[in-house]
Amino acid sequence: MKLGLIEDMHRIDKEAAETYSLPETLLMENAGRRSAEVVMEMLEGVRGKSLCVVAGSGNNGGDAMSAARHLANKGARIRVFLAGEHAHLKPSAATMYTILERMGIELHELNSDRDWDRFHMALKFSDGVVDGILGTGAVGELRKKTLRLIEEINLSEKPVMAIDMPSGVAADTGAVQTMAVKANATLSLGLAKPGQLLSPGSEHVGRLVVDDIGLPSQLLEADRLQLQTLDKDLAASLLPERAKNVHKGDCGHILIVAGSKGMTGAAIMAAKAALRIGAGLVTLAVPESQREIVASQVQEIMTWGLPETEAGYLGGEDAVQLVLTMANKADVLLMGPGLGRATETMDFVKLVATRTSCRLVLDADALFAFARLPEVLAECKERPILTPHLGEMARLMGGKTEKLKGSLVPAAQKLAKGCKAVVVAKSDTTLVAYPEGEVFFSALGNPGMATAGSGDVLAGTIAGLVSQTEMDFMPLLGTYLHGRAGDLAYEELGEGLLAGDIIGKLPQARRELLAWRQEKGIKDIERRLFSKGIDNVTFLT
């Protein structure tokens, strides 16, 4: 499913009017009708129930007033409260206001203390609220009147249906400047919005319903829309299927360079994840002093000891040459989990990454080697896959984590473009960004996955899949299966799940997806996902 930024939605609305001659009032009518249906679903019918409809001065308010008419026709008692003034309504919204006025529906402005008292009492005795104050119009600080409306709605603790966006949530980023409506359901018009999936906005959305409201599919599925969700159908179309006569050599050979004294667990988990997701062969190369420890933990993994420094870290030209030779026999090279950050190790990582011709996945400490030097990654012979969490991503780009949270999508696009890499940005909503500008949002995952080793499992999962088929799409499939495995583990263990529990659920997640693919008759993806690039790449400062 495609996602729309504010500028995308403005362009779609404009083209709908100019190219397809779709009147604004017709789209508003469709939005109102569908909003009323969502309210009826939320409240299990509205006949005889009292509803407060809060409408802004723009088109979102017009949608709300259209919904008010449909709800009144279904037998609801409606009170409409204007967030602005009647005289300031936009033309289409003013048309909806006039219809309500002629129907005799209660319409109130909020100018005096008495008006606010009426609003407060209406909320107290209502069965539900329709939020049509701002929609996608929440940009920057909110007016005092809007803040008071949001506060009153939230304090009422009534079921709320928000039209397009919960008022106060930024549609592009999910940011909440001061406060936002806490909705039970949100109807997104035309396309879903990034702010409905990104925290903290996602926590205000409730049940998300997306409706095209009659907009032409050509506008909603256009290639220039670069954001979309990583859903089950897309993941199923990427899943490689095996013939009965395959052998381990057909299923991919992964070389994992990882581990250091006291951090062999990260290396082992990455290797186990690669095997559990279906890789045929895994060689785990660690500092020589740690090889016996690793070998005793997993029988199915081949182990190799690498030259190390006196302090027990990887480093030196001998280690570089040995890994490059081993990588020539592998399908994928994964570096990073538990490597440590010794200067010699960081030099080793940079030399291997830029010299090898093997497909490359970089995670954890391997990313530290490129802190504030992300452009060096563009020198890699193969397009690398980077799997940073937000702190690692900020370090790569020379910025701060808090600043990154407010601009995660464009930051991921810029990092992917500048590094000529696929970036899997790990967060509460994990993003997969490609150099061409495409970004995919994963809604899977849960709070229990905030545990040590979860990222190592993701890196191993992606590397394991990359070894089995084409590189470009496997970060998407790996992210999906990792999230689904985490959700399966969370159902059983809640916040007590361990990274190893995610590994244990990877085969089930893959089997589920294969069954879904076969049941729905989903074919291999037939079109190119990645359409165009982005310009003006500058890293955060």
Residue pairs with C-beta under 8 A, 6 or more apart in sequence:
1 191
1 192
1 210
1 228
1 229
1 231
2 191
2 192
2 220
2 221
2 222
2 225
2 227
2 228
3 191
3 192
3 193
3 194
3 197
3 225
3 227
3 228
3 229
3 441
4 12
4 190
4 191
4 192
4 193
4 225
4 227
5 171
5 172
5 193
5 194
5 227
6 136
6 139
6 171
6 172
8 191
8 225
9 136
9 171
9 189
9 190
9 191
9 193
12 190
12 191
12 215
12 219
12 220
13 24
13 27
15 219
16 22
16 27
16 215
16 216
16 219
17 23
17 24
20 216
20 219
22 214
22 215
22 216
24 59
24 92
25 92
25 95
25 96
26 214
27 213
27 214
27 215
28 59
28 62
28 63
28 66
28 92
28 93
28 96
29 66
30 213
30 214
31 63
31 66
31 67
31 163
31 187
31 189
31 211
31 213
32 62
32 63
32 64
32 65
32 66
32 67
32 68
32 69
32 70
32 96
33 66
33 67
33 70
34 187
34 209
34 211
34 213
35 63
35 64
35 66
35 67
35 70
35 130
35 161
35 163
35 187
36 67
36 70
36 71
36 74
38 161
38 185
38 187
38 209
39 46
39 51
39 67
39 71
39 128
39 130
39 161
39 185
40 46
40 71
40 74
41 185
42 128
42 159
42 161
42 184
42 185
42 207
43 49
43 127
43 128
43 159
46 71
46 74
46 75
46 76
46 127
46 128
47 74
47 75
47 76
48 75
48 76
48 77
49 76
49 77
49 127
49 128
50 76
50 77
50 79
50 122
50 125
50 126
50 127
51 68
51 71
51 76
51 77
51 78
51 79
51 126
51 127
51 128
51 129
51 130
52 79
52 81
52 119
52 122
52 123
52 126
52 128
52 129
52 130
52 158
53 64
53 65
53 67
53 68
53 71
53 78
53 79
53 80
53 81
53 129
53 130
53 132
54 64
54 80
54 81
54 83
54 129
54 130
54 131
54 132
54 133
54 149
54 153
55 61
55 62
55 64
55 65
55 68
55 80
55 81
55 82
55 83
55 93
55 132
55 133
56 64
56 82
56 83
56 84
56 132
56 133
56 134
56 135
56 137
56 167
57 82
57 83
57 84
57 85
57 88
57 89
57 90
57 93
58 90
58 93
58 134
58 135
58 137
59 90
59 92
59 93
59 135
60 132
60 133
60 134
60 135
60 136
60 137
60 163
60 164
61 82
61 83
61 84
61 89
61 93
61 132
61 133
62 89
62 90
62 92
62 93
62 94
62 95
62 96
62 97
63 132
63 135
63 163
63 164
63 189
64 80
64 130
64 131
64 132
64 163
65 80
65 93
65 96
65 97
65 99
65 100
65 132
66 96
67 130
67 132
67 163
68 78
68 80
68 100
68 105
68 130
69 96
69 99
69 100
69 103
69 105
71 78
71 130
72 78
72 103
72 105
78 105
78 106
79 106
79 108
79 122
79 126
80 100
80 105
80 106
80 107
80 108
81 108
81 109
81 110
81 119
81 122
81 149
82 89
82 107
82 108
82 109
82 110
83 110
83 133
83 145
83 146
83 149
85 109
85 111
86 94
86 97
86 107
86 109
89 97
97 107
100 107
101 107
108 115
108 118
108 119
109 115
110 116
110 119
110 145
110 149
116 148
119 152
120 152
123 129
123 152
123 153
123 156
123 158
124 156
126 156
126 158
127 158
127 159
128 158
128 159
128 160
128 161
129 153
129 156
129 158
129 159
129 160
129 161
130 160
130 161
130 163
131 153
131 160
131 161
131 162
131 163
131 166
131 167
131 181
131 183
132 163
133 146
133 149
133 150
133 167
133 181
134 142
134 146
134 165
134 167
134 168
135 163
135 164
135 165
135 167
135 171
135 189
136 164
136 165
136 171
136 193
138 165
138 167
138 168
138 169
138 170
138 171
138 177
138 180
139 170
140 177
141 177
141 178
142 150
142 168
142 177
142 178
142 179
146 167
146 168
147 178
147 179
149 167
150 167
150 168
150 179
150 180
150 181
151 179
153 160
153 181
154 179
154 181
154 182
159 184
160 166
160 181
160 182
160 183
160 184
160 185
160 206
161 183
161 184
161 185
161 186
161 187
162 181
162 183
162 185
162 186
162 187
162 204
162 205
162 206
163 186
163 187
163 189
164 171
164 186
164 187
164 188
164 189
164 193
165 171
165 186
165 188
165 193
165 195
165 196
165 201
166 180
166 181
166 182
166 183
166 186
166 201
166 204
166 205
167 180
167 181
168 176
168 177
168 178
168 179
168 180
168 181
168 204
169 175
169 176
169 180
169 181
169 195
169 196
169 201
169 204
169 205
170 176
170 177
170 195
170 201
171 193
171 194
171 195
171 196
172 193
172 194
172 195
172 409
173 194
173 195
173 198
173 201
173 406
173 407
173 408
173 409
174 194
174 195
174 196
174 197
174 198
174 199
174 200
174 201
174 202
175 195
175 200
175 201
175 406
176 200
176 201
176 204
180 201
180 204
181 204
182 204
182 206
183 204
183 205
183 206
184 206
184 207
185 206
185 207
185 208
185 209
186 196
186 205
186 206
186 207
186 208
186 209
187 209
187 210
187 211
188 196
188 208
188 209
188 210
188 211
189 211
189 213
190 211
190 212
190 213
190 215
190 220
191 210
191 220
191 225
192 208
192 210
192 229
194 227
194 409
194 441
195 201
195 202
196 202
196 205
196 208
197 229
197 429
197 441
197 443
198 408
198 409
198 429
198 441
199 427
199 428
199 429
202 428
202 429
212 220
223 531
223 532
224 531
224 532
226 413
226 437
226 438
226 439
226 531
226 532
226 534
227 409
227 438
227 439
227 440
227 441
228 234
228 438
228 439
228 440
228 441
229 440
229 441
229 442
229 443
230 432
230 440
230 441
230 442
230 443
230 476
230 479
230 480
232 480
232 513
232 516
233 520
233 522
234 440
234 476
234 480
234 525
235 476
235 477
235 480
235 481
235 513
236 513
236 514
236 516
236 517
236 520
236 522
237 517
237 522
237 523
237 524
237 525
238 473
238 474
238 476
238 477
238 524
238 525
239 477
239 510
239 513
239 514
239 517
240 465
240 468
240 469
241 514
242 251
242 278
247 280
248 280
248 281
249 280
249 281
250 280
251 278
251 279
251 280
251 281
251 467
251 468
252 278
252 279
252 280
252 281
252 331
252 332
252 464
252 466
252 467
252 468
253 279
253 280
253 281
253 282
253 283
253 329
253 330
253 331
253 332
253 467
254 271
254 274
254 279
254 281
254 282
254 283
254 330
254 331
254 332
254 333
254 334
254 463
254 464
254 467
255 283
255 285
255 323
255 326
255 327
255 329
255 330
255 332
255 333
255 334
255 358
256 267
256 270
256 271
256 274
256 282
256 283
256 284
256 285
256 333
256 334
256 335
256 337
256 460
256 463
257 285
257 286
257 306
257 314
257 323
257 333
257 334
257 335
257 336
257 339
257 352
258 266
258 267
258 270
258 271
258 284
258 285
258 286
258 334
258 335
258 336
258 337
258 338
258 339
259 266
259 267
259 268
259 284
259 286
259 287
259 290
259 294
259 337
259 338
259 339
260 286
260 287
260 290
260 312
260 313
260 314
260 338
260 339
260 340
260 345
261 287
261 289
261 290
261 312
261 340
263 337
263 338
263 339
263 340
264 286
264 290
264 293
264 294
264 297
264 338
265 338
265 453
266 337
266 338
266 364
266 453
266 456
267 284
267 286
267 294
267 337
267 338
267 456
268 284
268 294
268 297
268 298
268 301
269 337
269 453
269 456
269 457
269 460
269 499
269 500
269 503
270 334
270 337
270 363
270 456
270 457
270 459
270 460
270 463
271 282
271 284
271 298
271 301
271 460
272 298
272 301
272 460
272 500
272 503
273 456
273 457
273 458
273 459
273 460
273 461
273 464
273 502
273 503
273 506
274 282
274 334
274 460
274 461
274 463
274 464
274 467
275 282
275 300
275 301
275 464
276 464
276 503
276 504
276 506
276 507
277 460
277 461
277 464
277 465
277 478
277 481
277 506
277 507
277 510
278 464
278 465
278 468
278 510
279 463
279 464
279 465
279 467
279 468
280 467
281 302
282 300
282 301
282 302
282 464
283 301
283 302
283 303
283 304
283 326
283 330
284 294
284 298
284 301
284 302
284 303
284 304
285 303
285 304
285 305
285 306
285 323
285 326
286 294
286 303
286 304
286 305
286 306
287 305
287 306
287 308
287 312
287 313
287 314
288 305
288 306
288 307
288 308
289 305
289 308
289 312
290 305
290 312
291 303
291 304
291 305
294 301
294 303
295 303
304 326
306 314
306 319
306 322
306 323
307 314
307 315
307 316
307 318
307 319
307 322
308 314
308 315
308 319
309 315
309 316
309 342
309 344
311 342
313 339
313 340
313 342
313 344
313 345
314 339
314 344
314 345
314 348
315 342
315 343
315 344
315 345
315 347
315 348
316 344
316 348
319 348
320 348
320 351
320 352
320 355
323 333
323 352
323 356
324 352
324 355
324 356
327 333
327 352
327 356
327 357
327 358
328 357
328 358
330 358
330 467
331 358
331 359
331 466
331 467
332 358
332 359
332 360
332 361
332 463
332 466
332 467
333 352
333 356
333 358
333 359
333 360
333 361
334 360
334 361
334 362
334 363
334 459
334 460
334 463
335 349
335 352
335 353
335 360
335 361
335 362
335 363
335 366
336 349
336 361
336 362
336 363
336 364
336 365
336 366
336 367
336 459
337 363
337 364
337 365
337 456
337 459
337 460
338 364
338 365
338 456
339 345
339 349
339 364
339 365
339 366
340 365
341 365
341 368
345 365
345 369
346 368
346 369
347 369
349 362
349 365
349 366
349 369
350 369
350 370
350 376
353 360
353 362
353 366
353 369
353 377
353 380
353 384
354 376
354 379
354 380
354 381
355 381
356 380
356 381
356 382
357 381
357 382
358 382
359 382
359 466
359 467
359 471
360 380
360 382
360 384
360 385
361 384
361 385
361 387
361 459
361 462
361 463
361 466
362 370
362 377
362 384
362 385
362 386
362 387
363 386
363 387
363 388
363 455
363 456
363 458
363 459
364 392
364 455
364 456
364 459
367 386
367 387
367 388
367 392
367 395
367 396
368 392
368 395
370 376
370 377
370 396
371 395
371 396
371 398
372 395
372 396
372 397
372 398
374 396
374 397
374 415
374 418
374 419
374 539
375 418
375 419
377 384
377 386
377 419
377 420
377 421
378 418
378 419
378 420
378 421
380 420
380 421
382 471
383 420
383 421
383 422
383 435
383 471
383 472
384 419
384 420
384 421
384 422
385 421
385 422
385 424
385 462
385 466
385 471
385 475
386 396
386 415
386 419
386 421
386 422
386 423
386 424
387 424
387 426
387 455
387 458
387 459
387 462
388 396
388 423
388 424
388 425
388 426
389 425
389 426
389 427
389 455
390 401
390 404
390 405
390 408
390 425
390 426
390 427
391 401
393 404
393 411
393 412
393 415
393 423
393 425
394 400
394 401
394 403
394 404
394 540
396 415
397 404
397 411
397 414
397 415
397 539
397 540
398 539
398 540
398 541
399 411
399 539
399 540
399 541
400 540
403 540
404 411
404 540
405 427
407 540
408 425
408 427
408 431
409 431
409 433
409 439
411 540
412 423
412 425
412 431
412 433
412 439
413 433
413 437
413 439
413 534
414 534
414 537
414 538
414 539
415 421
415 423
415 433
415 539
416 422
416 423
416 433
416 434
416 435
417 435
417 437
417 533
417 534
417 537
418 537
418 539
419 435
420 435
421 435
422 432
422 433
422 434
422 435
422 472
422 475
423 431
423 432
423 433
424 430
424 431
424 432
424 458
424 462
424 475
424 478
424 479
425 431
425 432
425 433
426 455
426 458
428 445
429 441
429 442
429 443
429 445
430 441
430 442
430 444
430 445
430 479
430 483
431 439
431 440
431 441
431 442
432 439
432 440
432 442
432 475
432 476
432 479
433 439
433 440
434 472
434 529
434 530
435 533
436 530
436 531
436 532
436 533
437 530
437 531
437 532
437 533
437 534
438 529
438 530
438 531
440 476
440 479
442 479
442 480
442 483
444 480
444 483
444 484
444 486
444 487
445 483
445 486
445 487
446 486
446 487
446 490
447 490
447 495
448 486
448 489
448 490
448 493
448 494
448 495
448 496
448 497
449 486
449 490
449 497
449 502
451 497
451 498
451 499
452 499
453 498
453 499
453 500
454 486
454 499
454 502
456 499
457 482
457 499
457 502
457 503
458 478
458 479
458 482
461 478
461 481
461 482
461 506
462 474
462 475
462 478
462 479
462 482
464 478
465 474
465 477
465 478
465 481
466 474
466 475
466 478
468 474
472 529
472 530
473 525
473 529
480 513
481 506
481 509
481 510
481 513
482 502
482 506
484 505
484 509
484 512
484 513
485 502
485 503
485 504
485 505
485 506
485 508
485 509
486 497
486 502
486 505
488 505
488 508
488 509
489 497
489 501
489 502
489 504
489 505
490 497
492 501
493 501
516 522
